[in-house]
Amino acid sequence: MKKALLILTTSLITLISCDSGNDHSKENLALIDNYIQAVQNLDYEAMDTALDEKHLGLGPSFGDSIGKIDAIKNWKYNVENLYQKIEYTRSRNAAIDVISGENQGEWISNWAELHITYKDDVGSVVIWANSIYQIENNKIVKSYTFYNEADALKQLGYIFVDPNEL
């Protein structure tokens, strides 16, 4: 009985102390915190550093996709010509491991209330946004971003008209 208890205790201690080294949650959360800070600072160079060379950005609309080079070009243009300020409030992150399927891997999900102010008195909007980031080797390799584009346009004064009523 003593021998069995000793083996069981030793086995449990070994199992508990084993670390597979595969949990990168803290590093992944820090990467996304830094990326979000870069967005708020309108720092497209820091964004460039966070994105993997094979990065693919998807959304907000179905079918929207962009690679790293074009994403950074767009951010550079938007920082220089469009955005005055982007502020994340009520921002929360969660680490998620997808264990099977096409998008298997380590992910961080961020949901936030964004306050965006545009240059040249264009106006400002407040939107709910959700972005999810797949991370490999401490770089963002894929991201999905969802928000209501129509809501943002409506806040800027756009009016939607049914084309059948024209």
C-alpha positions as CSV (number, residue, x, y, z in Angstrom):
1,M,0.0,0.0,0.0
2,K,2.8,2.4,0.9
3,K,4.6,1.6,-2.4
4,A,1.4,2.3,-4.4
5,L,0.8,5.6,-2.6
6,L,4.4,6.6,-3.2
7,I,4.1,5.8,-6.9
8,L,0.8,7.6,-7.2
9,T,2.2,10.7,-5.3
10,T,5.4,10.7,-7.5
11,S,3.3,10.4,-10.6
12,L,1.0,13.3,-9.6
13,I,3.9,15.5,-8.7
14,T,5.5,14.7,-12.1
15,L,2.3,15.4,-14.0
16,I,1.6,18.6,-12.1
17,S,5.1,20.0,-12.5
18,C,5.3,19.1,-16.2
19,D,4.9,22.1,-18.4
20,S,4.5,21.4,-22.1
21,G,5.8,24.8,-22.9
22,N,2.9,25.3,-25.3
23,D,0.9,27.9,-23.4
24,H,1.8,31.2,-24.9
25,S,-1.3,33.0,-23.5
26,K,0.6,35.7,-21.6
27,E,2.9,36.5,-24.5
28,N,0.0,36.5,-27.0
29,L,-2.1,38.8,-24.8
30,A,0.9,41.1,-24.4
31,L,1.4,41.2,-28.2
32,I,-2.2,42.2,-28.8
33,D,-2.1,44.8,-26.0
34,N,0.9,46.3,-27.8
35,Y,-0.8,46.1,-31.1
36,I,-3.9,47.9,-29.8
37,Q,-1.6,50.5,-28.2
38,A,0.0,51.0,-31.7
39,V,-3.4,51.5,-33.2
40,Q,-4.3,54.1,-30.5
41,N,-1.0,55.8,-31.1
42,L,-1.6,55.7,-34.9
43,D,1.8,54.0,-35.1
44,Y,1.7,52.0,-38.3
45,E,5.4,51.1,-38.0
46,A,4.7,49.3,-34.7
47,M,1.7,47.6,-36.3
48,D,4.0,46.5,-39.1
49,T,6.3,44.9,-36.5
50,A,3.4,42.9,-35.0
51,L,2.2,41.5,-38.2
52,D,3.7,38.3,-39.7
53,E,4.9,38.6,-43.3
54,K,2.1,36.2,-44.4
55,H,-0.6,38.1,-42.4
56,L,-4.1,37.9,-43.8
57,G,-6.7,40.4,-42.5
58,L,-10.4,39.6,-43.0
59,G,-13.5,41.7,-42.6
60,P,-15.4,43.7,-41.6
61,S,-17.5,42.7,-44.6
62,F,-17.8,39.2,-46.0
63,G,-15.2,38.8,-48.7
64,D,-12.9,41.6,-47.5
65,S,-9.3,40.5,-47.2
66,I,-5.9,42.2,-47.2
67,G,-2.3,41.1,-46.9
68,K,0.3,42.7,-44.7
69,I,1.9,45.1,-47.3
70,D,-1.5,46.6,-48.3
71,A,-2.7,46.7,-44.7
72,I,0.3,48.8,-43.7
73,K,-0.1,51.0,-46.8
74,N,-3.8,51.6,-45.9
75,W,-2.9,52.3,-42.2
76,K,-0.2,54.8,-43.3
77,Y,-2.6,56.6,-45.6
78,N,-5.4,56.6,-43.0
79,V,-3.1,57.9,-40.3
80,E,-1.8,60.7,-42.5
81,N,-5.2,61.6,-44.1
82,L,-8.2,60.3,-42.2
83,Y,-7.8,59.5,-38.5
84,Q,-7.1,62.1,-35.9
85,K,-7.6,59.8,-32.9
86,I,-8.6,56.2,-32.1
87,E,-9.4,55.3,-28.6
88,Y,-10.3,51.8,-27.3
89,T,-12.5,51.9,-24.2
90,R,-14.1,48.9,-22.4
91,S,-11.5,46.8,-24.2
92,R,-11.2,43.2,-23.2
93,N,-9.0,40.4,-24.4
94,A,-9.3,36.6,-24.1
95,A,-6.9,33.9,-25.1
96,I,-8.4,31.0,-27.0
97,D,-6.9,27.7,-28.3
98,V,-8.7,26.3,-31.3
99,I,-7.7,22.6,-31.1
100,S,-8.9,21.4,-34.5
101,G,-10.1,22.4,-38.0
102,E,-9.0,25.0,-40.5
103,N,-8.2,27.7,-38.0
104,Q,-6.4,25.5,-35.4
105,G,-4.0,27.5,-33.3
106,E,-3.6,30.2,-30.7
107,W,-6.0,33.1,-30.9
108,I,-6.7,36.3,-28.9
109,S,-10.2,37.8,-29.1
110,N,-10.6,41.5,-28.4
111,W,-13.9,43.2,-28.1
112,A,-14.1,46.9,-27.5
113,E,-15.9,50.2,-27.7
114,L,-13.9,52.4,-30.2
115,H,-14.1,56.1,-30.3
116,I,-12.8,57.3,-33.6
117,T,-12.3,61.0,-34.5
118,Y,-11.6,61.9,-38.1
119,K,-9.5,64.8,-39.4
120,D,-10.8,68.0,-41.0
121,D,-14.0,68.2,-38.9
122,V,-15.4,65.1,-40.6
123,G,-16.8,64.0,-37.3
124,S,-16.5,61.1,-34.9
125,V,-18.1,57.8,-34.3
126,V,-18.4,55.3,-31.5
127,I,-18.6,51.6,-32.5
128,W,-18.5,48.2,-31.0
129,A,-15.8,46.1,-32.6
130,N,-14.6,42.6,-32.3
131,S,-11.2,41.5,-33.6
132,I,-9.7,38.1,-33.3
133,Y,-6.1,37.4,-33.9
134,Q,-4.3,34.2,-34.7
135,I,-0.8,34.2,-33.4
136,E,2.3,32.1,-34.4
137,N,5.8,32.7,-33.2
138,N,4.8,36.0,-31.5
139,K,3.4,37.5,-34.7
140,I,-0.2,38.1,-35.9
141,V,-0.7,35.7,-38.9
142,K,-4.5,36.2,-39.4
143,S,-7.1,38.6,-38.1
144,Y,-10.8,39.0,-38.4
145,T,-12.5,42.3,-37.6
146,F,-16.2,42.8,-37.2
147,Y,-18.1,46.1,-36.7
148,N,-21.2,47.7,-38.1
149,E,-20.1,49.8,-41.0
150,A,-23.6,51.2,-41.6
151,D,-23.7,52.4,-38.0
152,A,-20.4,54.3,-38.4
153,L,-21.6,55.9,-41.7
154,K,-24.9,56.9,-40.2
155,Q,-23.1,58.6,-37.3
156,L,-21.1,60.6,-39.9
157,G,-24.4,61.8,-41.4
158,Y,-24.8,59.4,-44.3
159,I,-28.4,58.6,-45.3
160,F,-29.4,55.2,-46.7
161,V,-31.9,55.2,-49.4
162,D,-33.7,52.1,-50.9
163,P,-32.6,52.1,-54.5
164,N,-36.1,50.9,-55.4
165,E,-37.5,54.2,-54.1
166,L,-35.4,56.4,-56.4
